Amino acid sequence: MRLPRWTVWPALAVLAAFLVPGVTRRAPEAPKTAPRVVVLGIDGMDPELLREAIQRFPDRMRNFARLADANGIHSLRTSVPPQSPVAWSNFITGRDPGGHGIFDFIHRDPTTRMPIPSTVKASAAKAVPLPDGWQFPVGGNSESNRTGAAFWSVLRDRGVPADIWRMPANFPVEGSEGWSFSGMMTPAIDSAYGKYTYYTSQPDPDAIASEGRIVAVREFDGRIDTSLSGPANPFKKDGEPATIPLRVLVDHEAGAAAIELAGRVVVVPKGAWSDWVQVKFDLLPLGMSSVHGIVRFHVKSLSPFELYASPVNIDPTAPIAPVSEPAKASAEVARRIGLYYTQGMPEDVNALKEGVLTDAEFLAQGEVVHQEGVRMLDLGFQRWKERGGFLFFYFSGVDLCGHMLWRHHDAGHPNHDAQMAAESTADWSHRPGSTWKDVIFDLYMRMDPVVGRLLDEAGSDATVIVMSDHGFESYRRKFSLNTWLLENGYLVLKEGREREKPESDPAREAVVIFDAVDWTKTRAYGVGFNGLYLNLKGRELDDPHTADVDESGIVAPGAEADALVAEIDAKLLAIRDGDARPVLRNDRPVLAYHGERAVEAPDLIVGYNANYGNSDESSLGRIPHDVLTDNLGGTFQGSHLMAPEVVPGLLLSTRPVREGAHGLEDLTVEILKQYGIEPVAGMRGAPVLK
């Protein structure tokens, strides 16, 4: 998904110089016999697909089968909507979005209607102008937007040891009675999701790298001189990125490239991936302010020259913003297992979307991420065996690789290539006869040894739970909510403005609601993957920067707003695409959510049917040409941004599961129950295990 970048993080380089001394907290005495509990979070694992994988590949799914045979495969009710930061926040807090305040990947600014991050609240940075193009930045800090106590903080208050590894939506990091690490939604050093760099001697003049950088290079006598970009420099008025020199020595005869960067030389054969390289970007002369990062390379080709550089991740040994709590834990992990991805979505989906990585290269990069995770889990499991208490560990590959490679699995997908689906993937899967058609099942099989390790070493006295935040479905057709609102008269463009040209038109340019919509006539608009907002009077505000027009909301709260929501709800449910219904259900916050923050929610949460989803463009506030189009690439191919009943999560356990339906919030309450702790105020779950 092409999400906007919120670049508040470079400003932390300034704040890092002004450290606030920490307050030493004396932990309560731990229970003498704290129960031993392990929760393995596998993002995106689907219960029906798991059943099919066990049935089709019994020899490679023995450990999942052990759990399934013992206590069954259970569906776990996901969040409304079933988006990862929403679902994991449900699990973290035991609340629904009305209690924790995370409603989507993307929220909106009620004044500008522009997309803003959902999981953090960023204060605006200011700057004091200085001579010669310099400035002194002030502010720009951020804090978590999630409310509600994280369950591991409740455990901490009772002295229960707990290590939390790579928990999504845990940035800024919330501490535990142990180690706590951030996961999904952790930024790279230049932006929220990080920018890859593609160096090439034959750039495509029509290529657009909205999520990365394309750098044209020339080779002279086997040498290429260029640079690596880092964060935007907050001390520069123009905000240009800080850079460091990058030199590549190309040895065509040996089939390798020697990459010189930051005083280090790494030799990378064609087709291979480098180790991590530590880099430092100086923001001020004499190194008075610097940002440390790590980057790795993939040599795609030597002739023509093609080199991929990963987004520059936060260096865990010298983080510009803590990626662990205590902060020193990230460096200790690097010392013991080597450098590792700190970026919250490590599989580089954007590079694949934009054709910089092939499917095979993306899968290879995903394997690098997975093996890092396995090494990290080994360390985490070693600590848990020594310390006891609670352990959570997270893997992202089933979700992120599934998003991008689903078309091979689904023969009915409009972007399915039957010839490619039949090609071998045995070099990656190490399974004779494996093909792209089975890549989703191979992702499940890749997790089976991880489950086996936990089951074999946890011991009979431990409770082991395997869970996912949501399942998966095919995303065959793109629905553009803002275009539908335009065609049905709920969204009105300014005079002389038109919707975007068709996707096939090379002259197509983005048309966004922020500057194209007439807010004096618009009654509803969409921002986010499932969110529909009314242009509500008293909530949607006038932008003081546009003195010539008043953008304040026009829909009166109360009866008028309720009637409008009901009308839009009914019309969305009546849409037909042939015999199919693109929209399966819609949720209203007053019914779906509980808690003081429900008033911040979208006015309607659109629940798409299997095979459908809101287009990336519409999710970001754009107005595409067509309401419905085939999903032919450049975005996710499989998805879960749908009605929650379409993509339930997964629950497996070494202990029997109670009868009835269970949800993410119930699992939170069960974890506390394992330690004799009652749910805290605001939690809505009930116990899960017998």
C-alpha positions in Angstrom: 0.0 0.0 0.0 1.3 3.4 -0.8 1.1 5.3 2.4 2.1 8.9 2.9 5.4 9.6 4.6 5.4 11.7 7.8 8.9 13.0 8.2 8.9 14.2 11.7 11.7 11.8 12.7 14.7 13.7 11.4 13.8 16.4 13.9 14.6 13.8 16.6 18.2 14.2 15.6 18.1 17.6 17.2 16.3 16.4 20.3 18.7 13.6 20.8 21.3 16.1 21.9 19.1 17.1 24.9 18.7 13.9 26.8 16.4 13.9 29.8 17.8 11.8 32.6 15.6 8.7 33.3 14.0 8.0 36.6 15.0 4.7 38.2 11.9 2.6 39.0 12.0 -0.1 41.6 10.0 -3.0 40.3 7.6 -4.8 42.5 8.7 -8.2 43.8 8.0 -10.8 41.1 5.7 -13.7 42.0 7.7 -16.6 43.3 6.2 -19.0 40.7 5.2 -16.9 37.7 3.5 -19.1 35.1 5.4 -19.6 31.9 3.5 -18.4 28.8 4.6 -17.9 25.2 2.6 -16.1 22.5 3.8 -16.4 18.9 2.2 -13.7 16.8 2.1 -14.5 13.1 0.7 -11.6 11.2 -1.9 -12.5 8.6 -2.1 -16.2 9.2 -5.5 -17.4 8.1 -7.3 -20.3 9.8 -8.8 -21.8 6.6 -5.5 -21.6 4.8 -3.7 -23.2 7.7 -6.2 -26.1 7.6 -5.5 -26.5 3.9 -1.8 -26.3 4.3 -1.8 -29.1 7.0 -4.0 -31.3 4.8 -1.9 -30.8 1.6 1.5 -30.8 3.1 1.4 -33.0 6.2 5.1 -33.8 6.2 6.0 -30.1 6.4 3.3 -29.0 8.7 3.8 -31.5 11.5 4.1 -28.9 14.3 1.1 -27.0 13.4 -0.7 -30.3 13.2 0.4 -31.2 16.7 -1.3 -28.1 18.0 -4.3 -28.5 15.8 -4.8 -32.2 16.8 -4.4 -31.4 20.5 -6.9 -28.5 20.8 -8.1 -27.5 17.4 -7.8 -24.6 15.0 -9.9 -21.7 16.1 -10.9 -18.5 14.4 -10.1 -15.3 16.4 -12.4 -12.3 15.9 -10.4 -9.5 14.4 -10.8 -5.7 14.8 -13.2 -3.4 13.0 -11.6 -2.6 10.6 -9.2 -5.6 10.3 -6.1 -3.5 9.8 -2.8 -4.5 11.5 -2.3 -1.3 13.7 -5.9 -1.5 14.7 -6.0 -5.2 15.4 -2.7 -5.3 17.3 -3.8 -2.3 19.4 -6.9 -4.3 20.3 -4.6 -7.1 21.5 -2.2 -4.7 23.3 -4.9 -2.9 25.3 -7.8 -5.4 25.5 -9.9 -2.5 24.1 -11.6 -1.9 20.8 -10.8 1.3 18.8 -13.2 3.4 20.8 -10.9 2.8 23.8 -7.5 2.9 22.2 -8.1 5.5 19.4 -6.4 3.7 16.5 -9.0 3.4 13.7 -6.9 2.9 10.5 -3.4 3.0 9.1 -4.4 6.5 8.2 -6.3 9.2 10.1 -7.1 12.6 8.8 -6.5 16.2 9.9 -10.0 17.7 10.4 -8.8 21.1 9.2 -6.9 20.2 6.0 -8.5 16.8 5.5 -5.0 15.5 4.7 -3.8 12.1 5.8 -1.9 11.9 9.1 -0.4 9.0 10.9 -2.7 7.0 13.1 -0.3 5.6 15.8 1.6 8.8 16.7 0.8 12.4 17.5 3.4 14.7 16.1 3.9 18.2 17.2 4.8 20.7 14.5 8.4 21.6 14.2 9.4 25.2 13.9 12.7 26.8 13.0 14.7 29.9 13.8 16.3 31.3 10.6 20.0 31.7 10.4 22.3 33.1 7.7 23.6 31.2 4.6 20.7 28.8 4.2 20.8 27.4 7.8 18.2 27.3 10.5 17.8 26.1 14.0 14.9 23.6 14.4 12.7 23.7 17.5 10.2 21.0 18.5 9.0 18.3 16.2 8.6 15.7 18.9 6.0 12.9 18.9 4.2 10.6 21.2 2.0 7.6 21.0 -1.6 8.2 19.9 -2.7 4.9 21.5 -4.5 5.1 24.8 -5.1 2.3 27.3 -2.6 0.3 29.3 -0.5 -2.2 27.3 -1.0 -5.6 28.9 2.7 -6.0 29.5 2.7 -2.7 31.6 0.0 -4.3 33.7 2.3 -7.4 34.1 5.2 -5.1 35.0 3.2 -3.4 37.7 2.7 -6.8 39.3 6.4 -7.7 38.9 5.8 -10.4 36.2 8.9 -10.8 33.9 7.9 -10.2 30.3 9.8 -9.8 27.0 8.0 -8.2 24.1 9.7 -8.7 20.8 8.7 -6.6 17.7 5.2 -5.8 18.8 3.4 -3.8 16.1 2.1 -0.4 17.1 4.6 -0.3 20.0 6.4 2.8 18.8 7.3 4.9 20.8 8.3 1.8 22.9 6.4 1.0 26.0 8.5 -0.8 28.6 8.0 -4.1 30.4 9.5 -6.0 33.3 12.2 -7.1 30.8 12.9 -6.1 27.2 10.4 -4.5 24.9 11.0 -3.8 21.2 9.0 -1.9 18.6 7.7 -3.5 15.4 5.3 -2.4 12.7 5.0 1.4 12.4 8.6 2.0 13.5 10.0 4.5 11.0 13.2 4.4 9.0 15.5 7.4 9.5 14.1 9.4 6.5 10.3 8.7 6.7 7.6 6.5 8.2 8.1 3.6 5.8 11.5 4.3 4.4 12.8 5.0 0.9 14.8 2.4 -1.0 17.4 3.6 -3.5 17.8 2.2 -7.0 21.1 3.0 -8.8 21.1 2.2 -12.5 23.1 3.0 -15.6 20.0 2.7 -17.7 17.2 4.6 -16.0 13.7 4.3 -17.5 12.6 7.8 -18.4 9.0 6.9 -17.6 9.8 5.3 -14.2 8.1 6.8 -11.2 9.6 5.9 -7.8 7.1 7.6 -5.4 8.2 5.3 -2.6 11.9 5.4 -3.4 14.7 7.1 -5.2 16.0 6.3 -8.7 19.6 7.5 -9.1 21.2 7.5 -12.6 24.9 6.5 -12.5 27.8 6.1 -15.0 30.7 3.7 -14.9 34.2 5.0 -15.7 37.0 2.4 -15.8 35.1 0.1 -13.5 34.3 2.8 -11.0 31.0 4.5 -10.1 30.8 7.5 -7.8 27.5 8.5 -6.4 26.0 9.1 -2.9 23.5 7.6 -0.4 20.7 9.9 0.9 19.6 9.9 4.5 17.2 12.1 6.4 16.1 15.5 5.4 18.4 17.9 7.2 16.4 19.9 9.7 19.2 22.5 10.0 18.8 23.4 6.3 16.1 25.8 5.2 15.6 23.8 2.0 15.3 20.5 3.9 17.6 18.7 1.4 18.6 15.3 2.6 21.9 14.6 4.2 24.2 12.5 2.0 27.3 10.4 2.2 29.7 9.4 -0.6 29.2 6.0 -2.2 31.7 4.4 -4.5 31.3 1.1 -6.4 34.1 -0.8 -8.0 32.7 -3.1 -10.7 34.6 -6.3 -11.5 32.9 -7.7 -14.5 35.3 -10.6 -14.7 34.7 -11.7 -11.1 31.0 -11.0 -11.3 31.0 -8.8 -8.2 30.9 -5.3 -7.0 33.0 -3.7 -4.2 30.9 -1.1 -2.4 32.8 1.6 -0.5 30.7 3.4 2.1 31.5 5.1 5.4 35.0 3.8 5.5 34.0 0.2 4.9 34.2 -2.0 1.8 31.8 -4.8 1.2 32.1 -7.2 -1.7 28.8 -8.4 -3.1 28.6 -11.0 -5.9 26.0 -10.4 -8.6 22.6 -11.6 -7.3 23.6 -11.6 -3.7 22.7 -9.5 -0.6 25.3 -7.7 1.5 25.5 -7.6 5.3 24.4 -4.5 7.1 26.7 -1.5 6.7 26.6 1.2 9.5 26.5 4.8 8.2 26.5 8.2 9.8 24.9 11.3 8.3 26.3 14.6 9.6 23.7 17.3 9.9 26.1 20.0 11.1 29.8 20.6 10.5 32.4 18.9 12.6 29.9 16.1 13.5 28.1 18.3 16.0 24.8 16.6 15.2 24.6 13.2 13.4 22.1 10.5 12.6 23.3 6.9 12.6 21.7 4.3 10.4 22.2 0.9 8.7 21.8 -0.1 5.1 22.2 -3.2 3.0 22.6 -3.7 -0.7 21.6 -6.1 -3.4 23.5 -6.3 -6.7 20.9 -6.9 -9.3 23.1 -6.6 -12.4 26.6 -5.5 -13.4 25.8 -4.8 -17.1 23.7 -2.7 -17.1 24.6 -1.7 -13.6 21.7 -2.1 -11.2 22.1 -1.8 -7.4 19.3 -1.8 -4.8 19.9 -0.1 -1.4 17.5 -0.7 1.4 15.8 2.1 3.3 18.3 3.3 5.8 17.1 1.8 9.1 17.6 3.2 12.6 20.9 1.8 13.9 20.1 -0.3 16.9 23.5 0.3 18.4 23.1 4.1 18.2 19.4 4.8 17.7 18.2 8.3 17.0 14.9 7.3 18.7 14.8 4.3 21.0 13.6 1.1 19.3 13.7 -0.8 22.6 13.1 -0.3 26.3 15.4 -0.2 28.0 17.1 1.7 25.2 20.4 -0.2 25.6 18.7 -3.6 24.8 18.6 -2.9 21.1 22.4 -2.7 21.1 22.8 -5.8 23.2 20.7 -7.8 20.7 22.9 -6.5 17.9 26.0 -7.5 19.8 24.6 -11.0 20.2 23.0 -11.8 16.8 24.3 -9.1 14.5 22.6 -6.0 13.1 19.0 -6.4 12.2 16.0 -4.6 10.6 14.5 -2.0 12.9 12.1 -0.6 10.2 8.6 -1.6 11.1 7.7 -3.2 7.8 11.0 -4.8 6.8 9.9 -6.7 3.7 10.3 -4.0 1.0 6.9 -4.1 -0.6 7.3 -0.7 -2.2 10.4 -1.8 -4.1 8.4 -4.7 -5.5 5.3 -2.6 -6.3 7.5 -0.2 -8.3 9.4 -2.9 -10.2 12.8 -2.3 -8.6 12.8 -5.8 -7.1 11.4 -8.8 -8.9 9.1 -11.3 -7.2 12.1 -13.6 -6.7 14.3 -10.9 -5.4 11.6 -9.8 -3.0 11.1 -13.3 -1.8 14.9 -13.6 -1.2 14.8 -10.3 0.8 11.9 -11.7 2.8 14.1 -14.7 3.6 16.8 -12.4 5.0 14.2 -10.8 7.2 12.8 -14.2 8.3 16.3 -15.6 9.2 17.0 -12.5 11.3 13.7 -13.1 13.1 14.7 -16.7 13.8 18.0 -15.7 15.3 16.3 -13.0 17.4 13.7 -15.6 18.5 16.5 -17.9 19.6 17.8 -15.2 21.8 14.4 -14.3 23.1 13.6 -17.9 23.9 17.0 -18.3 25.6 16.2 -15.3 27.9 12.7 -16.7 28.6 14.0 -20.1 29.6 16.3 -18.3 32.1 13.8 -15.7 33.4 10.4 -17.4 33.0 7.2 -15.3 32.9 5.8 -14.1 29.6 7.3 -14.0 26.1 5.8 -12.5 23.0 7.4 -12.7 19.6 6.2 -11.5 16.2 6.8 -12.5 12.5 5.7 -10.4 9.6 6.5 -12.5 6.6 3.2 -14.4 6.1 1.4 -11.0 6.0 3.8 -8.8 3.9 4.9 -11.5 1.5 1.3 -12.7 1.2 0.1 -9.2 0.3 2.5 -9.1 -2.6 2.6 -12.6 -3.9 -1.1 -13.6 -3.6 -1.7 -13.4 -7.3 0.4 -16.5 -7.9 -1.8 -18.4 -5.4 -5.2 -17.2 -6.9 -5.8 -18.4 -10.4 -8.8 -16.1 -10.6 -6.8 -12.9 -9.9 -6.7 -10.6 -12.9 -2.9 -10.2 -12.4 -2.4 -14.0 -12.2 0.2 -15.3 -14.7 -0.4 -19.1 -15.1 3.0 -19.6 -16.8 4.9 -17.9 -13.9 2.7 -19.7 -11.3 4.0 -23.0 -12.7 7.7 -22.1 -12.4 9.9 -23.5 -9.6 10.5 -21.8 -6.3 12.6 -24.8 -5.0 15.7 -22.6 -4.6 13.9 -20.6 -2.0 11.6 -23.1 -0.4 14.0 -26.1 -0.5 11.0 -28.2 -1.2 11.2 -30.3 -4.4 8.4 -29.5 -6.8 7.4 -26.2 -5.2 6.1 -23.5 -7.6 4.9 -19.9 -7.3 1.4 -21.3 -7.2 2.1 -22.7 -3.8 4.1 -19.8 -2.4 1.5 -18.8 0.2 1.5 -22.4 1.6 5.4 -22.4 1.5 5.2 -19.2 3.7 3.2 -21.2 6.2 5.6 -24.2 6.0 8.4 -21.8 6.7 6.8 -21.1 10.1 6.4 -24.7 11.1 9.9 -25.2 12.4 9.5 -22.1 14.5 6.4 -23.6 16.1 8.2 -26.9 16.6 11.1 -25.2 18.4 8.6 -23.6 20.9 6.7 -26.8 21.5 9.8 -28.9 22.0 11.6 -26.6 24.4 8.8 -24.8 26.3 8.1 -27.8 28.5 4.8 -29.3 29.6 4.3 -26.7 32.3 4.2 -23.8 29.8 1.3 -22.5 27.9 2.1 -21.9 24.2 -0.3 -19.8 22.1 0.0 -19.2 18.4 -2.2 -16.4 17.1 -2.7 -13.9 14.2 -4.4 -10.5 14.1 -6.4 -11.3 11.0 -6.6 -13.6 8.0 -6.4 -13.1 4.3 -8.4 -12.9 1.1 -7.8 -12.1 -2.5 -7.9 -8.5 -3.7 -9.1 -8.7 -7.3 -11.0 -5.5 -7.8 -10.2 -1.9 -6.6 -13.1 0.2 -5.4 -12.5 4.0 -5.2 -14.7 5.4 -2.4 -14.1 9.0 -3.2 -15.0 8.5 -6.9 -18.2 6.8 -5.8 -19.0 9.7 -3.5 -18.4 12.1 -6.4 -20.7 10.2 -8.8 -23.4 10.0 -6.2 -23.3 13.7 -5.3 -21.9 13.5 -1.8 -18.5 14.9 -2.8 -18.4 18.0 -5.1 -15.4 19.3 -6.9 -14.5 23.0 -7.3 -15.6 24.6 -10.5 -13.2 23.7 -13.3 -11.7 20.7 -11.5 -12.2 17.1 -12.7 -11.4 13.7 -11.4 -8.2 11.9 -12.4 -7.7 10.6 -15.9 -7.8 6.8 -16.4 -5.0 4.7 -15.1 -3.9 3.9 -18.7 -3.5 7.6 -19.6 0.2 8.6 -19.4 -0.9 12.2 -18.6 -2.6 11.0 -15.4 -1.9 13.2 -12.4 -3.2 13.0 -8.9 -6.4 14.9 -8.0 -6.7 15.1 -4.2 -9.6 16.2 -2.1 -7.4 18.6 -0.1 -7.3 21.2 -2.9 -9.9 19.9 -5.5 -13.0 19.6 -3.4 -15.6 22.3 -2.8 -16.1 22.0 0.9 -19.1 24.4 0.9 -21.0 21.7 -1.0 -19.4 18.4 0.0 -21.2 16.2 2.5 -18.9 13.2 2.7 -15.4 12.1 1.8 -13.0 9.2 2.4 -9.5 9.1 3.9 -8.0 5.8 5.1 -8.5 2.2 3.9 -12.0 1.8 5.4 -12.9 5.3 6.7 -15.8 7.5 5.5 -16.2 10.9 7.1 -19.1 13.3 7.0 -18.2 17.0 6.5 -19.6 17.6 9.9 -20.3 21.1 11.2 -18.3 21.9 14.3 -15.8 19.0 13.8 -14.4 19.6 10.3 -12.8 23.0 10.5 -11.9 26.0 8.4 -8.3 26.2 7.2 -6.9 29.6 8.3 -4.4 29.5 5.4 -7.2 29.8 2.8 -8.7 33.2 3.7 -10.9 33.3 0.6 -13.1 30.4 1.5 -14.6 28.8 4.6 -14.1 25.0 4.7 -16.0 24.5 7.9 -18.3 21.4 7.9 -21.8 21.8 6.5 -23.6 18.7 7.8 -25.4 19.3 11.1 -24.8 16.9 13.9 -27.7 14.8 15.1 -30.7 13.9 12.9 -29.2 15.3 9.7 -25.9 13.5 10.1 -27.7 10.2 11.2 -30.0 10.3 8.2 -27.0 10.9 5.8 -25.0 8.1 7.2 -28.0 5.7 6.9 -28.5 6.8 3.3 -24.9 6.3 2.3 -24.8 3.0 4.2 -27.8 1.7 2.2 -26.5 2.8 -1.1 -23.0 1.3 -0.5 -24.6 -2.1 0.3 -26.8 -1.9 -2.8 -23.7 -1.6 -5.2 -23.3 -4.5 -7.6 -20.4 -5.5 -9.7 -22.0 -8.0 -11.9 -23.4 -10.5 -9.5 -21.0 -9.6 -6.7 -21.4 -7.1 -3.8 -18.2 -5.0 -3.4 -19.4 -3.8 0.1 -20.5 -6.5 2.5 -21.2 -4.5 5.6 -20.7 -1.1 7.1 -20.1 -0.3 10.8 -21.1 2.8 12.7 -18.9 3.8 15.6 -21.8 4.3 18.0 -22.6 0.5 17.7 -19.1 -1.0 16.9 -17.0 0.9 19.5 -16.9 1.5 23.2 -14.9 4.1 25.0 -14.3 7.8 25.1 -12.4 8.0 21.8 -15.2 6.6 19.7 -16.1 10.2 18.9 -12.8 10.5 16.9 -13.7 7.6 14.6 -14.9 7.8 10.9 -18.6 8.1 10.6 -18.8 4.9 8.7 -16.3 2.0 8.5 -16.7 0.4 5.1 -16.5 -3.4 5.2 -15.5 -4.7 1.8 -16.3 -8.1 0.5 -13.8 -10.8 -0.4 -12.0 -9.8 -3.6 -12.6 -6.0 -3.0 -10.9 -3.2 -1.2 -10.6 0.6 -1.3 -8.0 1.7 -3.8 -4.7 3.0 -2.5 -5.4 6.3 -4.3 -8.8 6.8 -2.7 -7.4 5.8 0.7 -5.0 8.7 0.4 -7.7 11.2 -0.5 -7.4 11.0 -4.2 -10.3 10.8 -6.8 -9.5 8.2 -9.4 -11.3 8.1 -12.7 -13.2 4.9 -12.2 -15.2 3.5 -9.2 -14.2 -0.1 -10.0 -11.1 -1.4 -11.8 -9.2 -4.7 -12.0 -6.2 -4.9 -9.6 -3.5 -5.3 -12.2 -0.4 -4.5 -10.0 1.4 -1.7 -8.2 -0.4 -2.5 -5.0 -1.3 -5.4 -2.7 -2.6 -8.5 -4.5 -4.1 -10.1 -1.4 -5.6 -8.2 1.4 -7.4 -8.1 4.7 -8.8 -4.5 4.6 -12.3 -5.9 4.4 -15.3 -6.8 6.5 -14.0 -8.5 9.7 -15.9 -11.8 9.2 -14.2 -12.2 5.8 -10.7 -12.3 7.4 -10.8 -13.7 10.9 -7.6 -14.3 12.9 -6.2 -17.5 14.2 -5.9 -19.1 17.6 -4.0 -22.3 18.5 -3.0 -23.4 22.0 -1.4 -26.2 24.0 -4.3 -25.8 26.4 -8.0 -26.5 25.6 -10.0 -23.5 24.3 -13.3 -22.6 25.8 -16.4 -23.0 23.8 -17.8 -20.1 21.8 -16.3 -17.2 19.8 -13.3 -15.4 20.9 -11.6 -12.1 19.9 -8.3 -10.3 20.2 -9.4 -8.5 23.4 -10.3 -11.9 25.0 -6.7 -13.1 24.5 -5.4 -10.0 26.3 -7.6 -10.8 29.3 -6.5 -14.4 29.2 -2.8 -13.4 29.4 -3.5 -11.4 32.5 -5.6 -14.3 33.9 -2.6 -16.6 33.6 -0.9 -14.5 36.2 -4.0 -14.0 38.5 -4.5 -10.4 37.4 -8.0 -9.0 36.8 -8.7 -6.9 33.7 -8.0 -3.3 34.1 -10.5 -0.5 33.5 -11.6 -0.3 29.9 -10.7 -3.8 28.9 -13.6 -5.7 27.3 -12.4 -9.3 26.9 -13.2 -12.5 28.6 -11.0 -15.6 29.3 -10.2 -17.9 26.4 -8.6 -21.1 27.8 -10.1 -23.7 30.0 
